[in-house]
Amino acid sequence: MPVFGSSDALIRRRRRQRGLAVAAALALPAILAFLFEATHDPAYQFVAAMIACFEAVGFLLLPAIAPQGILTGERRGELRVDRTGVWFRKKLALPRDQIESVWVEAREEGGRFVHLAARKARDDLAILVEDEKHVSTLLEALDLRHDRHAAGFVVESAPLRTVVGQRLTRALVLLGGALLGGAVVYHAYRYALVGFALVPVLALYSMTLRRMRLTSRLVAGADGIVVRAGGVLRQIPFAGVRTVTRSKAEAVVELDTREALTLRFVGEGAEAKCNAFVSRVKKSVACVDRKPDPFAALLLPAASGGRGVQEWLAELRRITGGGAGYRQGAVPDEELWRLVENPGADAGARAGALAALRPRLDEIGRVRIGELAGGTAHRDLRAALEAAAAGETDEAILEAYVREGGEAKPRA
């Protein structure tokens, strides 16, 4: 099992309470000053002035007196990385199954930060490495290959909405700005001081809008991408992707249908995240076999006439019984495995092949299926793979596929 390690590694973590501490430090003198204005008690004025003075001195001296890394979140210590996760100072800092995605940030002074985005943003972790070779070694130790790990990203919802939704959002933003602007003009005309006080409200409004942008979760696996667009959860196979291009923090995925999907990445390192996504998609699209599979049609839900899981299962058992000739539909196990492991094949056919293989799956086979599940983005197929890896029956595998969005009926 590959291992990446260092006796004096530099890591960087998100500082959780830093913003809250700064806000509290600024708010306390302001509250005391307000109390002085309201009560005219000199004690409040004296205390507010003293606290503000101490905070100003402390702010200037903080870089010199604070422990190393407390402001940046950087720490040094023993590091070990393997398939269980990232271990720092002999403690599990980030489990492997909590890693959503990876992106790399080059430093001007040399080296690269490998950012490991966690399911919860507060657990994000960055590790400083020397060069691209060490980046590859680190990712190999975590087993984060594109075919073993489905990466999760966050993108803006606005470009994914319908045209009507986008126009409605713009109208609401403009209306809110117009109302606030009108309030400032009106109060400035009648009450000068109140009008000036409303000016910061406009600035706060503009900053709030940026933070209130709605986002969607984007998942990229070896088989395709999954994202909520226009209020609908879309599962897009890489076999249907024509090209993918990038401009700064925005990626455009063009489908074979000529539809273009705009993905605008947000947050820290948005451009690096976008670049990581585009590189991953290009690699996955290049690995997809677009040739029609001769056995896929036999295993699709359409083979059961769209009558449901039981009919689909009965048809699978008939055509993979082993006694029939090829003209009657018998499919060898090696062909079933090839179909299950082909990320470019139809998800329904892969689920059918998986159910057909289930009676002959041993422990090694279940582990093999579990590794496939880890790199699968499509929810229906991933549910079927996880059910098979857990030792569920062939019927339970098909039910998991249908329950998570697959269709036990002919596909368009």
C-alpha positions as CSV (number, residue, x, y, z in Angstrom):
1,M,0.0,0.0,0.0
2,P,1.6,3.4,-1.1
3,V,2.4,5.7,1.7
4,F,3.4,9.4,1.7
5,G,5.2,10.8,4.7
6,S,7.4,13.5,6.1
7,S,8.9,14.2,9.6
8,D,8.6,18.0,9.2
9,A,5.6,18.7,6.9
10,L,3.8,22.0,6.7
11,I,0.0,21.9,6.6
12,R,-2.6,24.6,6.6
13,R,-6.1,24.4,8.1
14,R,-9.0,26.8,8.1
15,R,-9.1,29.1,11.1
16,R,-12.5,28.6,12.5
17,Q,-13.1,31.3,15.2
18,R,-10.8,34.0,13.7
19,G,-13.7,36.0,12.1
20,L,-15.8,35.7,15.2
21,A,-13.0,36.9,17.5
22,V,-12.3,40.0,15.3
23,A,-16.0,40.9,15.2
24,A,-16.3,40.6,19.0
25,A,-13.2,42.8,19.4
26,L,-14.6,45.5,17.2
27,A,-18.1,45.3,18.6
28,L,-17.2,45.7,22.3
29,P,-15.8,49.3,22.1
30,A,-18.7,50.2,19.8
31,I,-21.3,49.0,22.2
32,L,-19.7,50.9,25.1
33,A,-19.5,54.0,23.0
34,F,-23.2,53.7,22.2
35,L,-24.1,53.2,25.9
36,F,-22.1,56.4,26.6
37,E,-24.1,58.4,24.0
38,A,-27.3,57.0,25.4
39,T,-26.6,57.5,29.1
40,H,-23.8,60.2,29.1
41,D,-22.1,58.2,31.8
42,P,-18.3,59.1,31.6
43,A,-17.4,55.6,32.9
44,Y,-18.5,54.0,29.6
45,Q,-16.4,56.5,27.6
46,F,-13.3,55.7,29.7
47,V,-13.8,52.0,29.5
48,A,-14.4,52.1,25.7
49,A,-11.3,54.2,25.1
50,M,-9.1,51.9,27.2
51,I,-10.4,48.7,25.5
52,A,-9.9,50.3,22.1
53,C,-6.4,51.4,23.0
54,F,-5.4,47.9,24.3
55,E,-6.9,46.2,21.2
56,A,-5.0,48.6,18.9
57,V,-1.7,47.8,20.6
58,G,-2.4,44.1,20.7
59,F,-3.3,44.2,17.0
60,L,0.1,45.7,16.1
61,L,2.0,43.3,18.4
62,L,0.1,40.2,17.5
63,P,2.4,39.0,14.7
64,A,5.3,39.1,17.1
65,I,3.7,37.6,20.2
66,A,1.3,35.1,18.7
67,P,2.3,31.4,18.3
68,Q,3.6,30.5,14.9
69,G,0.9,29.8,12.4
70,I,-2.0,31.0,14.6
71,L,-3.0,33.7,12.1
72,T,-2.5,31.6,8.9
73,G,-3.5,28.2,10.2
74,E,-0.1,26.8,9.3
75,R,1.5,24.1,11.5
76,R,4.5,21.8,11.2
77,G,4.9,18.3,12.3
78,E,5.1,14.6,11.4
79,L,2.8,13.7,8.5
80,R,1.7,10.3,7.2
81,V,-0.7,9.8,4.3
82,D,-2.2,6.5,3.2
83,R,-5.6,5.1,2.1
84,T,-7.1,5.7,5.5
85,G,-6.5,9.4,5.3
86,V,-4.1,12.2,6.4
87,W,-2.4,11.6,9.8
88,F,-0.7,14.7,11.4
89,R,1.2,14.3,14.6
90,K,-0.1,10.7,14.9
91,K,-3.7,11.9,14.8
92,L,-6.2,11.4,12.0
93,A,-6.6,14.9,10.6
94,L,-8.8,14.0,7.6
95,P,-10.3,10.6,6.8
96,R,-10.0,9.6,3.2
97,D,-13.8,9.0,2.9
98,Q,-14.3,12.7,3.9
99,I,-12.3,14.1,1.0
100,E,-14.5,15.7,-1.7
101,S,-12.0,17.0,-4.2
102,V,-8.4,18.0,-4.7
103,W,-6.8,21.1,-6.3
104,V,-3.2,22.3,-6.4
105,E,-2.0,25.8,-5.7
106,A,1.5,26.9,-6.9
107,R,3.5,29.2,-4.5
108,E,5.6,32.0,-5.8
109,E,8.3,31.2,-3.3
110,G,8.4,27.6,-4.4
111,G,6.5,24.4,-3.7
112,R,2.8,23.6,-4.1
113,F,-0.1,23.4,-1.7
114,V,-2.2,20.3,-2.3
115,H,-5.7,21.4,-1.1
116,L,-7.9,18.5,0.1
117,A,-11.5,19.8,0.2
118,A,-13.5,18.0,2.9
119,R,-17.3,17.3,3.0
120,K,-17.4,20.0,5.8
121,A,-15.5,23.2,4.8
122,R,-14.1,23.6,8.3
123,D,-12.1,20.3,7.9
124,D,-10.4,21.5,4.7
125,L,-6.7,20.7,4.7
126,A,-3.7,21.8,2.6
127,I,-0.3,20.1,2.5
128,L,2.9,21.7,1.2
129,V,4.9,19.5,-1.2
130,E,8.0,20.2,-3.3
131,D,7.0,19.5,-6.9
132,E,4.5,17.7,-9.2
133,K,6.2,14.3,-8.5
134,H,5.4,14.7,-4.8
135,V,1.8,15.8,-5.7
136,S,1.4,12.5,-7.7
137,T,2.8,10.4,-4.8
138,L,0.5,12.1,-2.3
139,L,-2.6,11.5,-4.4
140,E,-1.5,7.9,-5.1
141,A,-1.2,7.3,-1.4
142,L,-4.7,8.5,-0.9
143,D,-5.9,6.4,-3.9
144,L,-7.6,9.4,-5.4
145,R,-7.4,8.3,-9.1
146,H,-10.2,9.5,-11.3
147,D,-11.5,6.0,-11.7
148,R,-11.5,5.3,-7.9
149,H,-12.8,8.5,-6.4
150,A,-15.8,10.7,-7.4
151,A,-14.9,14.3,-6.8
152,G,-17.3,16.9,-5.4
153,F,-17.2,20.6,-6.3
154,V,-19.4,23.6,-5.6
155,V,-20.6,25.8,-8.5
156,E,-23.0,28.7,-8.8
157,S,-26.6,27.8,-9.4
158,A,-27.4,30.9,-11.5
159,P,-25.9,29.7,-14.8
160,L,-27.7,26.4,-14.4
161,R,-31.1,27.8,-13.9
162,T,-33.7,28.2,-16.7
163,V,-33.8,31.5,-18.6
164,V,-36.9,32.5,-16.8
165,G,-35.3,31.8,-13.4
166,Q,-32.2,33.8,-14.3
167,R,-34.2,36.8,-15.4
168,L,-36.4,36.7,-12.3
169,T,-33.2,36.6,-10.1
170,R,-31.8,39.6,-11.9
171,A,-35.1,41.5,-11.5
172,L,-35.2,40.9,-7.8
173,V,-31.6,42.1,-7.3
174,L,-32.2,45.2,-9.3
175,L,-35.5,45.9,-7.4
176,G,-33.7,45.5,-4.0
177,G,-31.0,47.9,-5.0
178,A,-33.5,50.4,-6.4
179,L,-35.5,50.4,-3.2
180,L,-32.4,50.9,-1.0
181,G,-31.2,53.7,-3.3
182,G,-34.6,55.4,-3.2
183,A,-34.6,55.2,0.6
184,V,-31.2,56.9,0.8
185,V,-32.3,59.7,-1.6
186,Y,-35.6,60.2,0.2
187,H,-34.1,60.3,3.7
188,A,-31.1,62.4,2.6
189,Y,-33.6,65.0,1.3
190,R,-35.7,65.0,4.6
191,Y,-33.1,64.0,7.2
192,A,-29.5,64.5,6.3
193,L,-28.0,62.5,9.1
194,V,-30.3,59.5,8.6
195,G,-29.6,59.6,4.8
196,F,-25.8,59.5,5.4
197,A,-26.3,56.6,7.8
198,L,-28.1,54.6,5.1
199,V,-25.1,54.8,2.8
200,P,-23.3,51.9,4.6
201,V,-26.5,49.9,4.2
202,L,-26.0,49.9,0.5
203,A,-22.4,48.7,0.9
204,L,-23.7,45.9,3.2
205,Y,-26.4,45.0,0.7
206,S,-23.8,44.6,-2.1
207,M,-21.6,42.4,0.1
208,T,-24.5,40.4,1.3
209,L,-25.6,39.6,-2.3
210,R,-22.2,38.1,-3.0
211,R,-22.4,35.8,0.1
212,M,-26.0,34.8,-0.6
213,R,-25.3,33.3,-4.1
214,L,-27.0,30.0,-4.3
215,T,-24.8,27.1,-5.1
216,S,-25.1,23.5,-6.4
217,R,-23.0,20.4,-5.7
218,L,-21.3,19.0,-8.7
219,V,-20.0,15.4,-8.7
220,A,-17.5,14.1,-11.3
221,G,-16.7,10.4,-11.5
222,A,-15.3,8.0,-14.0
223,D,-18.7,7.6,-15.7
224,G,-19.9,11.2,-15.9
225,I,-21.1,14.2,-13.9
226,V,-24.1,14.8,-11.7
227,V,-25.4,18.3,-11.0
228,R,-28.7,20.0,-10.3
229,A,-29.6,22.2,-13.2
230,G,-32.9,24.1,-13.7
231,G,-34.3,22.4,-10.6
232,V,-33.7,18.9,-12.0
233,L,-30.9,16.5,-11.0
234,R,-29.0,15.7,-14.2
235,Q,-26.8,12.7,-14.7
236,I,-24.6,13.3,-17.7
237,P,-22.5,10.4,-19.0
238,F,-19.1,11.2,-20.4
239,A,-20.1,9.2,-23.5
240,G,-22.4,12.1,-24.3
241,V,-19.8,14.9,-23.7
242,R,-18.4,16.5,-26.8
243,T,-15.8,19.0,-25.4
244,V,-15.0,20.8,-22.2
245,T,-13.3,24.2,-22.1
246,R,-12.2,26.6,-19.3
247,S,-12.0,30.4,-18.9
248,K,-10.6,31.4,-15.5
249,A,-13.1,30.0,-12.9
250,E,-15.8,29.0,-15.5
251,A,-16.0,25.7,-17.4
252,V,-18.3,25.0,-20.3
253,V,-19.3,21.4,-21.0
254,E,-20.7,20.9,-24.5
255,L,-22.8,17.8,-25.0
256,D,-23.3,15.8,-28.2
257,T,-26.8,17.3,-28.3
258,R,-25.1,20.8,-28.8
259,E,-26.3,21.8,-25.4
260,A,-23.7,23.8,-23.4
261,L,-23.6,23.5,-19.6
262,T,-21.9,26.4,-17.8
263,L,-20.2,25.6,-14.5
264,R,-19.0,28.6,-12.5
265,F,-16.8,27.6,-9.6
266,V,-16.8,29.6,-6.3
267,G,-14.9,29.9,-3.1
268,E,-11.2,30.0,-2.4
269,G,-9.0,28.8,-5.3
270,A,-12.0,28.9,-7.7
271,E,-9.7,28.9,-10.8
272,A,-7.6,26.1,-9.5
273,K,-10.7,24.0,-8.7
274,C,-12.0,24.7,-12.2
275,N,-8.7,23.6,-13.8
276,A,-8.8,20.4,-11.7
277,F,-12.3,19.7,-12.8
278,V,-11.6,20.3,-16.5
279,S,-8.4,18.2,-16.4
280,R,-10.3,15.4,-14.7
281,V,-13.2,15.5,-17.2
282,K,-10.8,15.5,-20.2
283,K,-9.0,12.5,-18.8
284,S,-12.2,10.6,-18.2
285,V,-13.7,11.5,-21.6
286,A,-10.5,10.2,-23.3
287,C,-10.9,6.9,-21.5
288,V,-14.5,6.3,-22.5
289,D,-15.2,3.7,-25.1
290,R,-17.9,5.0,-27.3
291,K,-18.3,1.9,-29.4
292,P,-21.7,0.1,-29.0
293,D,-21.5,-2.9,-26.8
294,P,-23.0,-6.0,-28.4
295,F,-24.3,-7.3,-25.0
296,A,-25.6,-4.1,-23.6
297,A,-29.0,-4.2,-25.3
298,L,-29.7,-7.7,-23.7
299,L,-29.2,-6.4,-20.2
300,L,-31.0,-3.0,-20.4
301,P,-34.3,-2.6,-18.5
302,A,-35.9,-2.4,-22.0
303,A,-35.3,-6.1,-22.4
304,S,-38.0,-6.7,-19.8
305,G,-40.5,-4.6,-21.7
306,G,-40.6,-1.9,-19.0
307,R,-42.7,-4.0,-16.7
308,G,-40.7,-3.5,-13.5
309,V,-37.9,-5.0,-11.5
310,Q,-39.3,-8.5,-11.2
311,E,-39.6,-8.8,-15.0
312,W,-36.2,-7.3,-15.6
313,L,-34.7,-9.7,-13.1
314,A,-36.5,-12.7,-14.7
315,E,-35.2,-11.7,-18.2
316,L,-31.6,-11.3,-16.8
317,R,-31.8,-14.8,-15.2
318,R,-33.0,-16.2,-18.5
319,I,-30.3,-14.8,-20.8
320,T,-27.4,-15.4,-18.4
321,G,-28.5,-18.9,-17.4
322,G,-25.5,-20.5,-19.2
323,G,-27.4,-23.2,-21.0
324,A,-28.6,-21.1,-23.9
325,G,-26.7,-20.3,-27.0
326,Y,-25.6,-16.8,-27.9
327,R,-28.6,-16.4,-30.2
328,Q,-30.8,-16.9,-27.2
329,G,-28.9,-14.3,-25.3
330,A,-26.4,-16.1,-23.0
331,V,-23.7,-13.7,-21.8
332,P,-20.4,-15.1,-20.5
333,D,-19.1,-13.8,-17.1
334,E,-16.1,-12.1,-18.6
335,E,-18.4,-10.1,-20.8
336,L,-20.5,-9.1,-17.8
337,W,-17.4,-8.0,-15.9
338,R,-16.2,-6.0,-19.0
339,L,-19.6,-4.3,-19.1
340,V,-19.8,-3.5,-15.4
341,E,-16.3,-1.9,-15.5
342,N,-16.9,0.1,-18.7
343,P,-17.6,3.7,-17.6
344,G,-18.8,4.5,-21.1
345,A,-21.6,1.8,-21.2
346,D,-25.2,2.6,-20.4
347,A,-25.9,2.8,-16.7
348,G,-28.9,0.5,-17.0
349,A,-26.9,-2.1,-18.9
350,R,-24.1,-2.0,-16.2
351,A,-26.7,-2.4,-13.4
352,G,-28.2,-5.4,-15.3
353,A,-24.8,-7.0,-15.8
354,L,-24.0,-6.4,-12.1
355,A,-27.3,-8.2,-11.0
356,A,-26.5,-11.0,-13.4
357,L,-23.0,-11.4,-11.8
358,R,-24.3,-11.3,-8.3
359,P,-24.8,-15.1,-7.7
360,R,-21.1,-15.7,-8.6
361,L,-19.5,-12.8,-6.7
362,D,-16.9,-13.8,-4.1
363,E,-15.2,-11.6,-1.5
364,I,-12.6,-10.4,-4.1
365,G,-15.3,-9.6,-6.5
366,R,-17.2,-7.6,-3.9
367,V,-14.0,-5.6,-3.1
368,R,-13.6,-5.0,-6.8
369,I,-17.2,-3.7,-7.1
370,G,-16.7,-1.5,-4.0
371,E,-13.7,0.2,-5.7
372,L,-15.9,0.9,-8.8
373,A,-18.6,2.4,-6.6
374,G,-16.1,4.9,-5.1
375,G,-15.4,6.3,-8.6
376,T,-19.0,6.4,-9.8
377,A,-20.9,9.7,-10.0
378,H,-24.3,8.5,-11.2
379,R,-26.5,8.0,-8.1
380,D,-28.5,5.1,-9.5
381,L,-25.5,3.1,-10.6
382,R,-23.5,3.9,-7.5
383,A,-26.4,2.7,-5.3
384,A,-26.5,-0.6,-7.3
385,L,-22.7,-1.0,-7.0
386,E,-22.8,-0.3,-3.2
387,A,-25.6,-2.9,-2.8
388,A,-23.5,-5.5,-4.6
389,A,-20.4,-4.7,-2.6
390,A,-22.4,-5.1,0.6
391,G,-23.5,-8.6,-0.5
392,E,-27.2,-7.8,-1.3
393,T,-29.3,-10.0,-3.6
394,D,-29.6,-9.5,-7.3
395,E,-33.2,-8.2,-6.7
396,A,-31.9,-5.7,-4.1
397,I,-29.3,-4.5,-6.6
398,L,-31.9,-3.7,-9.2
399,E,-34.2,-2.1,-6.7
400,A,-31.4,0.2,-5.4
401,Y,-30.8,1.2,-9.0
402,V,-34.4,2.1,-9.7
403,R,-35.0,3.7,-6.3
404,E,-32.1,6.2,-6.8
405,G,-33.3,7.4,-10.2
406,G,-32.8,4.6,-12.7
407,E,-35.7,3.5,-14.8
408,A,-37.0,-0.1,-15.2
409,K,-38.4,0.9,-18.6
410,P,-37.1,1.6,-22.1
411,R,-34.8,4.6,-22.2
412,A,-35.1,7.4,-24.7
